[in-house]
Amino acid sequence: MLKIKNLEKAVSSWRTLSVVLLSFASGMPLGMVWIAIPDALKSHGIEIQYIGLLALAQLPWSLKIIWAPLMDRFSIPIFGRRRGWIFFCQICLMVLTLCLAVVPFEFEAIWQIGAVSFLIAFFSASQDIALDGYAVELLNKEEQSVAVGGRIAVYRAAMYFAGSMSISLASSLSWHVVYILLACTYLPMMVVTWKALEPEVYYAGPKSIVDAFLQPLKELLTRRRAIEILLFVVLYKLADNLAQSLLRPFLVDMGYNAIDRGVALGTIGLGCTLLGTFLGGILTSIIGLGYSLWLFGFLQIFSNVGYIVITAYPPISLLMYSAMGFESLTQGLGTGAFSVLL
């Protein structure tokens, strides 16, 4: 009975809700860099090999551990140690999104688009660093268990909102207008950051830059098989994330329209990803973490078979939806197991 009451309290807590809502601002940049920008480039006639090269802009999400200690050492003098960084990153993301509204989407400006995409990924990864630290310091055990599922759901919803849904909007408006609308979406997120609570226990942070880097590194490397675990964390989802940036341009080449690539694709992708993430977490607790990572990792690899089948046929919506649904489901399974590992 006590556990049920604690769970109900956690669900209704503004502390939990604020952390979950802030995950929307984390998912939007990934949807833009991963989905919307490659689709916009292909729609404007940019060759797919150049779009593939811009996938390198996603590297900050995999390399954010490099500058995370600096964010732990220093703070923005507003809203507390973590919320200050979150608020600052949201301002930068809004400005960079507005930059996309004025940059011409043509081959001559591809390096400008690449630079803006990289900066969006950098400040998004920085926001994730601060938000993860904030969630750990703010929430108690019961609230953490509730927040994990909510954060993943809101994150994925934001990713598809800024990605697939923006593709459909661009078909009736324009990409420049869509980017302005996406930039404005950060405004309510800033209000949530402002109104969010501070942790009850104050964390002073490391006293020097050397401590910021060496203390957590020392603690981490003393763990058993630390190097292998670090490499695994960096590489487990990297290949899939890089390949995903080519999916929307590939569907454009295959002749699928904006509705297929946008609303229907986003709806199926979002639903299957959330279902896969939920099942992945449950199955991991049943069959074990190691087996789950291997099994779901192989499923992630073979999930691309559906896109090979697509190349053999003219545009068939049901076929494309099936391929996307299966791939999103396996991605979710992998994410569920990977989240347990983290």
Solvent accessible surface area in square Angstrom, and as a share of the most:
residue,aa,sasa,rsa
1,M,164,0.73
2,L,128,0.64
3,K,172,0.73
4,I,97,0.49
5,K,117,0.49
6,N,46,0.23
7,L,90,0.45
8,E,107,0.48
9,K,150,0.64
10,A,1,0.01
11,V,95,0.55
12,S,93,0.60
13,S,19,0.12
14,W,91,0.32
15,R,41,0.15
16,T,4,0.02
17,L,86,0.43
18,S,0,0.00
19,V,0,0.00
20,V,18,0.10
21,L,58,0.29
22,L,1,0.00
23,S,2,0.02
24,F,44,0.18
25,A,0,0.00
26,S,4,0.02
27,G,0,0.00
28,M,0,0.00
29,P,0,0.00
30,L,24,0.12
31,G,0,0.00
32,M,0,0.00
33,V,8,0.04
34,W,15,0.05
35,I,2,0.01
36,A,0,0.00
37,I,5,0.03
38,P,7,0.04
39,D,1,0.00
40,A,0,0.00
41,L,1,0.01
42,K,33,0.14
43,S,61,0.39
44,H,86,0.38
45,G,56,0.54
46,I,6,0.03
47,E,94,0.42
48,I,59,0.30
49,Q,112,0.50
50,Y,78,0.30
51,I,1,0.01
52,G,24,0.23
53,L,84,0.42
54,L,23,0.11
55,A,9,0.07
56,L,92,0.46
57,A,7,0.05
58,Q,8,0.04
59,L,55,0.27
60,P,4,0.03
61,W,40,0.14
62,S,24,0.16
63,L,70,0.35
64,K,53,0.22
65,I,102,0.52
66,I,107,0.54
67,W,39,0.14
68,A,25,0.19
69,P,19,0.12
70,L,68,0.34
71,M,11,0.05
72,D,34,0.18
73,R,71,0.26
74,F,92,0.39
75,S,53,0.34
76,I,40,0.20
77,P,129,0.81
78,I,76,0.38
79,F,58,0.24
80,G,31,0.29
81,R,31,0.11
82,R,28,0.10
83,R,21,0.08
84,G,0,0.00
85,W,43,0.15
86,I,1,0.00
87,F,38,0.16
88,F,78,0.33
89,C,1,0.00
90,Q,0,0.00
91,I,66,0.34
92,C,22,0.13
93,L,0,0.00
94,M,38,0.17
95,V,74,0.42
96,L,19,0.10
97,T,1,0.00
98,L,72,0.36
99,C,45,0.27
100,L,0,0.00
101,A,11,0.08
102,V,118,0.68
103,V,17,0.10
104,P,61,0.38
105,F,11,0.05
106,E,82,0.37
107,F,98,0.41
108,E,141,0.63
109,A,3,0.02
110,I,8,0.04
111,W,173,0.61
112,Q,104,0.46
113,I,0,0.00
114,G,9,0.09
115,A,55,0.43
116,V,17,0.10
117,S,3,0.02
118,F,93,0.39
119,L,73,0.36
120,I,0,0.00
121,A,0,0.00
122,F,63,0.26
123,F,38,0.16
124,S,0,0.00
125,A,0,0.00
126,S,5,0.03
127,Q,0,0.00
128,D,14,0.08
129,I,25,0.13
130,A,2,0.02
131,L,1,0.01
132,D,61,0.31
133,G,17,0.16
134,Y,0,0.00
135,A,2,0.02
136,V,108,0.62
137,E,51,0.23
138,L,6,0.03
139,L,12,0.06
140,N,72,0.37
141,K,171,0.73
142,E,65,0.29
143,E,10,0.04
144,Q,50,0.22
145,S,78,0.50
146,V,38,0.22
147,A,1,0.01
148,V,78,0.45
149,G,45,0.43
150,G,23,0.22
151,R,53,0.19
152,I,35,0.18
153,A,37,0.29
154,V,33,0.19
155,Y,52,0.20
156,R,28,0.10
157,A,36,0.28
158,A,0,0.00
159,M,3,0.01
160,Y,13,0.05
161,F,73,0.30
162,A,0,0.00
163,G,0,0.00
164,S,0,0.00
165,M,74,0.33
166,S,1,0.01
167,I,3,0.01
168,S,15,0.09
169,L,70,0.35
170,A,14,0.11
171,S,72,0.46
172,S,88,0.57
173,L,93,0.46
174,S,42,0.27
175,W,22,0.08
176,H,73,0.33
177,V,64,0.37
178,V,1,0.01
179,Y,1,0.00
180,I,79,0.40
181,L,88,0.44
182,L,5,0.03
183,A,1,0.01
184,C,63,0.38
185,T,29,0.17
186,Y,0,0.00
187,L,88,0.44
188,P,68,0.43
189,M,19,0.08
190,M,20,0.09
191,V,77,0.44
192,V,18,0.10
193,T,0,0.00
194,W,136,0.48
195,K,110,0.46
196,A,5,0.04
197,L,80,0.40
198,E,78,0.35
199,P,22,0.14
200,E,152,0.68
201,V,122,0.70
202,Y,166,0.63
203,Y,87,0.33
204,A,73,0.57
205,G,15,0.14
206,P,18,0.11
207,K,182,0.77
208,S,41,0.26
209,I,80,0.40
210,V,93,0.53
211,D,42,0.22
212,A,2,0.02
213,F,71,0.29
214,L,100,0.50
215,Q,107,0.48
216,P,69,0.44
217,L,82,0.41
218,K,148,0.63
219,E,90,0.40
220,L,54,0.27
221,L,81,0.40
222,T,105,0.61
223,R,140,0.51
224,R,195,0.71
225,R,137,0.50
226,A,8,0.06
227,I,103,0.52
228,E,91,0.41
229,I,82,0.41
230,L,48,0.24
231,L,104,0.52
232,F,76,0.32
233,V,48,0.28
234,V,39,0.23
235,L,103,0.51
236,Y,32,0.12
237,K,24,0.10
238,L,35,0.17
239,A,74,0.58
240,D,19,0.10
241,N,45,0.23
242,L,52,0.26
243,A,54,0.42
244,Q,16,0.07
245,S,2,0.01
246,L,64,0.32
247,L,11,0.06
248,R,3,0.01
249,P,0,0.00
250,F,43,0.18
251,L,0,0.00
252,V,39,0.22
253,D,76,0.39
254,M,57,0.25
255,G,50,0.48
256,Y,7,0.03
257,N,88,0.45
258,A,19,0.15
259,I,101,0.51
260,D,14,0.07
261,R,21,0.08
262,G,0,0.00
263,V,63,0.36
264,A,26,0.20
265,L,0,0.00
266,G,3,0.03
267,T,86,0.50
268,I,50,0.25
269,G,0,0.00
270,L,43,0.21
271,G,40,0.39
272,C,33,0.20
273,T,2,0.01
274,L,55,0.27
275,L,92,0.46
276,G,0,0.00
277,T,13,0.08
278,F,132,0.55
279,L,64,0.32
280,G,0,0.00
281,G,27,0.26
282,I,72,0.37
283,L,65,0.32
284,T,5,0.03
285,S,94,0.61
286,I,121,0.61
287,I,67,0.34
288,G,29,0.28
289,L,58,0.29
290,G,44,0.42
291,Y,166,0.63
292,S,0,0.00
293,L,18,0.09
294,W,179,0.63
295,L,89,0.44
296,F,3,0.01
297,G,13,0.12
298,F,100,0.42
299,L,57,0.28
300,Q,5,0.02
301,I,110,0.56
302,F,120,0.50
303,S,0,0.00
304,N,55,0.28
305,V,77,0.44
306,G,17,0.16
307,Y,21,0.08
308,I,120,0.61
309,V,60,0.34
310,I,1,0.01
311,T,77,0.45
312,A,78,0.60
313,Y,117,0.45
314,P,96,0.60
315,P,73,0.46
316,I,73,0.37
317,S,45,0.29
318,L,135,0.67
319,L,46,0.23
320,M,0,0.00
321,Y,46,0.17
322,S,64,0.41
323,A,7,0.05
324,M,4,0.02
325,G,9,0.08
326,F,96,0.40
327,E,5,0.02
328,S,4,0.03
329,L,49,0.24
330,T,2,0.01
331,Q,13,0.06
332,G,0,0.00
333,L,16,0.08
334,G,0,0.00
335,T,20,0.11
336,G,3,0.03
337,A,0,0.00
338,F,27,0.11
339,S,41,0.26
340,V,82,0.47
341,L,49,0.24
342,L,136,0.67
